């Protein structure tokens, strides 16, 4: 039983360290920074809640409404809006500049 646990630990946990490459470090650092930022964000939320005397429900609603633009930026960014005036094709004719 102990040998099976040791083999599982070696195959699943220690193998991650053996396969680690230097090029994996920058993305891992970004994810760690995002996680730490999330933890400090929670602390900041509790500080604001206590300092300003706001309810948890109000802070949740504020976070929801403030997060809507962030959540919609990707789907709206993929929409193609038509140009306001047609783009001229080819070279412009002499004496007829593009307004």
Residue pairs with C-beta under 8 A, 6 or more apart in sequence:
45 59
48 54
48 59
49 55
49 56
49 59
88 98
92 98
